[in-house]
C-alpha cells in the first residue's frame, strides 16, 4: 500500500497527530498524487516495479486514528499495488510513474459467428481502430446472442478490472434474438445516453435506417460499455463518430484526469 506525503501533511493540518506509517502504509511517496493515477499504472523504483491494482478501500472497522480524529485518509487516498518485479528501495529514491494505455475489450455478439457459420468482420475492424487510437486491445471475443451469457461476461470484465472500455458489435436490431442493449442495461450502473444519440445522429446523415438501431451505452464501476451495430460498415462509421471524445471520458471515469487542469506528475520520491 502507498500513500502521498502531501495527503498526510494535509491531514496533520486538520488536527491529525500522525507520523509516517500510522496508516499502515508500506510506502510514502512525495511529489505524486497517487489518488489520480489510473488502475494499471506502474511505479518504478530502482529495479522494483509495482502495478496499481486498487484505489482506496472500504473501511469495515474504524481504526485508532478515526476514533481519535473522526477521519482517516487511507480508505480514500491510499492505493494498493502488486509487485511485478522485486528490488530494494530506500528513503529519497526516485519513483517514475508509467501511465499504461487504456485497455479495450471487443465483443462480437452473433449466433452465426459463434457457431462458425460466418466470419467475424466487424470485431477485427473495431479492434484495429481502437489499437490505432492508442488503446491496448484485448483479443476479440465472439459470443452468441444470449442475454444472460453476454451480461455475465461484461460484468466479469468490469468487476475484475480487465478493461476500461468494452465495445460490443451486433445484437442491436429488431430480431427476436437481438439482446445486446438489454444485456448492457442489466449490468450498467449509470446510463450514458449521449453516446448512442451521437452515433445515430451521425449515421442518419448516411441512411434513414440508422433510426432503427437500439444501441445503448452505460457505465459499470470504472468501465464504459458501448454498443455498436453488427454491420462492419455501420460499426466503423459509429466508432469514427465517437472515438475522439472517448479518451477524455475514460480519463475522467478512471480518475486519470482532473477537470481543473491539474496534470499528473511523472516523478516523485520515496520517503
Phi and psi in degrees as a GROMACS rama.xvg file:
@    title "Ramachandran Plot"
@    xaxis  label "Phi"
@    yaxis  label "Psi"
@TYPE xy
-132.712  152.567  UNK-2
-144.782  142.406  UNK-3
-79.4892  134.573  UNK-4
-58.0807  -39.584  UNK-5
-60.6688  -34.9867  UNK-6
-71.3767  -35.0569  UNK-7
-66.0518  -42.3305  UNK-8
-64.6291  -39.7757  UNK-9
-61.823  -39.858  UNK-10
-64.0054  -39.7097  UNK-11
-62.8506  -40.1695  UNK-12
-65.2909  -22.217  UNK-13
-89.6345  7.17309  UNK-14
107.705  3.05711  UNK-15
-76.8393  125.222  UNK-16
-96.0493  84.3856  UNK-17
-135.41  159.863  UNK-18
-127.922  165.892  UNK-19
-55.1319  131.011  UNK-20
102.592  -16.0825  UNK-21
-66.1416  -23.1233  UNK-22
-90.3988  9.01719  UNK-23
66.8275  22.1154  UNK-24
-76.4245  144.437  UNK-25
-82.8872  -35.3972  UNK-26
-135.5  132.576  UNK-27
-105.337  131.856  UNK-28
-120.552  135.735  UNK-29
-109.204  137.739  UNK-30
94.6848  -1.42259  UNK-31
-132.842  125.482  UNK-32
-83.2518  92.1692  UNK-33
-58.9124  -30.9801  UNK-34
-64.1398  -25.386  UNK-35
-95.4231  0.684561  UNK-36
-76.6747  138.543  UNK-37
-73.0365  149.302  UNK-38
-57.1711  136.969  UNK-39
102.951  -15.81  UNK-40
-62.5856  151.258  UNK-41
-118.948  145.034  UNK-42
-119.192  123.155  UNK-43
-110.031  126.568  UNK-44
-129.403  109.637  UNK-45
55.067  -121.939  UNK-46
-90.6197  -7.75214  UNK-47
-82.1618  140.991  UNK-48
-131.755  122.088  UNK-49
-113.608  151.003  UNK-50
-125.553  124.373  UNK-51
-66.1675  128.18  UNK-52
-115.017  -18.9945  UNK-53
-157.936  142.086  UNK-54
-114.914  117.718  UNK-55
72.6493  174.57  UNK-56
-159.733  158.455  UNK-57
-78.7664  132.462  UNK-58
-94.1849  103.246  UNK-59
-79.6178  -29.8161  UNK-60
-141.11  117.488  UNK-61
-59.4523  136.855  UNK-62
-85.8507  -179.782  UNK-63
-60.9579  -38.6329  UNK-64
-63.8054  -42.6956  UNK-65
-63.577  -40.5646  UNK-66
-63.8761  -32.5626  UNK-67
-81.1354  -41.8746  UNK-68
-107.892  -22.8107  UNK-69
85.4436  14.5791  UNK-70
-158.927  155.706  UNK-71
-149.576  129.441  UNK-72
-85.8323  -17.9373  UNK-73
-58.9929  -42.9071  UNK-74
-61.225  -28.2247  UNK-75
-108.615  -23.127  UNK-76
-107.496  -21.9464  UNK-77
-73.851  149.347  UNK-78
-124.731  158.877  UNK-79
-126.111  144.987  UNK-80
-141.528  157.664  UNK-81
-109.057  152.504  UNK-82
-87.5061  115.274  UNK-83
-79.3333  -46.0109  UNK-84
-143.628  137.596  UNK-85
-80.786  166.274  UNK-86
178.091  174.831  UNK-87
-102.923  130.656  UNK-88
-126.37  158.677  UNK-89
-147.506  173.567  UNK-90
-58.8569  130.528  UNK-91
90.2575  -6.96568  UNK-92
-66.0392  142.424  UNK-93
-75.2156  140.788  UNK-94
-117.642  122.475  UNK-95
-98.4568  132.394  UNK-96
-98.8633  125.299  UNK-97
-113.222  108.074  UNK-98
-80.9567  119.784  UNK-99
-78.2976  148.175  UNK-100
-64.6655  152.886  UNK-101
-62.9886  144.263  UNK-102
-100.083  135.401  UNK-103
-123.976  133.073  UNK-104
-107.734  132.217  UNK-105
-114.085  126.489  UNK-106
-123.724  120.111  UNK-107
-91.2735  125.399  UNK-108
-108.648  106.347  UNK-109
-162.378  123.214  UNK-110
-60.1684  -44.4304  UNK-111
-69.3011  -41.6614  UNK-112
-68.1841  -36.8199  UNK-113
-63.6768  -34.9434  UNK-114
-84.1257  -3.84582  UNK-115
80.857  14.1036  UNK-116
-86.4972  -18.2485  UNK-117
-145.026  133.705  UNK-118
-67.3007  148.639  UNK-119
-83.6395  111.922  UNK-120
-100.181  -36.4976  UNK-121
-74.2104  -39.7959  UNK-122
-55.8114  -52.1213  UNK-123
-61.7558  -34.558  UNK-124
-64.7773  -46.0301  UNK-125
-62.1754  -44.1794  UNK-126
-61.557  -41.1626  UNK-127
-65.1812  -41.5047  UNK-128
-64.4322  -42.5658  UNK-129
-66.8443  -39.368  UNK-130
-61.7048  -42.4617  UNK-131
-68.8421  -23.0096  UNK-132
-84.5988  0.282407  UNK-133
103.152  4.57849  UNK-134
-82.8557  150.031  UNK-135
-88.3905  109.846  UNK-136
-97.2679  125.126  UNK-137
-73.6752  160.699  UNK-138
-55.026  136.366  UNK-139
-63.4706  134.062  UNK-140
-106.441  146.707  UNK-141
-119.483  121.575  UNK-142
-122.605  157.324  UNK-143
-78.7063  169.159  UNK-144
-78.3314  62.9375  UNK-145
-115.641  111.943  UNK-146
-57.9276  -46.9919  UNK-147
-68.0211  -41.5228  UNK-148
-64.298  -45.2076  UNK-149
-64.4575  -45.1364  UNK-150
-61.2239  -41.7209  UNK-151
-64.4914  -40.2026  UNK-152
-68.5224  -43.2637  UNK-153
-65.221  -38.9905  UNK-154
-61.1044  -42.9621  UNK-155
-63.6265  -41.2402  UNK-156
-60.7052  -42.8928  UNK-157
-69.0089  -51.6853  UNK-158
-70.534  -28.4468  UNK-159
-92.5562  6.28019  UNK-160
55.6298  45.5134  UNK-161
-82.006  -26.5263  UNK-162
-153.434  154.123  UNK-163
-90.0978  -20.7006  UNK-164
-139.889  132.96  UNK-165
-116.364  125.301  UNK-166
-118.411  120.036  UNK-167
-102.014  153.124  UNK-168
-134.856  126.281  UNK-169
104.733  159.351  UNK-170
77.2051  23.1291  UNK-171
-109.055  6.91387  UNK-172
-95.2653  -152.37  UNK-173
-100.224  -3.31494  UNK-174
-60.5864  143.915  UNK-175
-55.5782  -25.1538  UNK-176
-89.1153  -10.7483  UNK-177
-71.1845  115.325  UNK-178
-138.824  9.63038  UNK-179
-60.1259  -44.81  UNK-180
-61.7432  -38.6528  UNK-181
-66.4797  -41.7545  UNK-182
-63.7559  -37.8872  UNK-183
-64.2979  -46.7438  UNK-184
-70.12  -22.8064  UNK-185
-61.9107  -30.3445  UNK-186
-114.931  -12.5423  UNK-187
-68.7758  140.563  UNK-188
-96.244  -25.2055  UNK-189
-141.526  145.664  UNK-190
-98.1058  144.678  UNK-191
-120.834  79.3451  UNK-192
-66.0562  -26.8423  UNK-193
-62.2063  -32.3714  UNK-194
-67.4621  -55.3042  UNK-195
-64.6896  -31.0006  UNK-196
-61.8246  -44.3896  UNK-197
-65.4971  -41.0697  UNK-198
-64.1864  -43.3153  UNK-199
-67.369  -40.6814  UNK-200
-62.1967  -40.2049  UNK-201
-66.0893  -45.4446  UNK-202
-70.6813  -28.9665  UNK-203
-62.3596  -22.9878  UNK-204
-70.5545  -16.6655  UNK-205
-107.592  -34.1511  UNK-206
-155.163  139.091  UNK-207
-67.5968  -18.9791  UNK-208
-69.3534  -11.3734  UNK-209
-60.6204  -27.1974  UNK-210
-67.7523  -12.8004  UNK-211
-86.2487  -7.1249  UNK-212
-72.9079  133.887  UNK-213
-104.75  16.6722  UNK-214
-55.2829  145.186  UNK-215
-135.814  178.084  UNK-216
-148.948  144.828  UNK-217
-154.727  173.075  UNK-218
-123.807  135.002  UNK-219
-129.559  118.927  UNK-220
61.5621  -120.562  UNK-221
-109.865  24.7199  UNK-222
-120.564  132.335  UNK-223
-95.8602  134.131  UNK-224
-117.274  129.761  UNK-225
-131.815  132.737  UNK-226
-95.4412  132.007  UNK-227
-115.79  156.465  UNK-228
-64.095  165.747  UNK-229
-81.8014  -25.9489  UNK-230
-63.5809  132.667  UNK-231
-61.8161  -37.5274  UNK-232
-67.1732  -47.0456  UNK-233
-65.9639  -39.7237  UNK-234
-60.8272  -43.5717  UNK-235
-62.9357  -46.3646  UNK-236
-63.0997  -43.9154  UNK-237
-64.4921  -41.6958  UNK-238
-68.9039  -36.0566  UNK-239
-57.7673  -35.7406  UNK-240
-66.765  -34.2194  UNK-241
-112.38  -11.9925  UNK-242
-62.863  -33.3285  UNK-243
-69.0491  -37.9794  UNK-244
-77.5758  -23.1932  UNK-245
-59.2016  -41.3598  UNK-246
-58.4334  -43.7907  UNK-247
-65.0722  -41.9022  UNK-248
-62.114  -41.533  UNK-249
-71.2537  -33.3142  UNK-250
-57.7673  -45.9949  UNK-251
-67.6324  -42.8793  UNK-252
-62.195  -39.1189  UNK-253
-93.0235  6.29874  UNK-254
63.147  27.5049  UNK-255
-95.3287  5.1593  UNK-256
-144.128  151.588  UNK-257
-123.172  140.313  UNK-258
-69.5159  -19.8308  UNK-259
-77.0095  -3.01588  UNK-260
95.9043  1.63698  UNK-261
-65.3561  139.125  UNK-262
-104.243  153.416  UNK-263
-74.2952  126.066  UNK-264
-75.2405  139.721  UNK-265
-97.8247  -3.89837  UNK-266
-147.512  139.881  UNK-267
-143.658  -164.982  UNK-268
-139.19  144.231  UNK-269
-79.9113  146.641  UNK-270
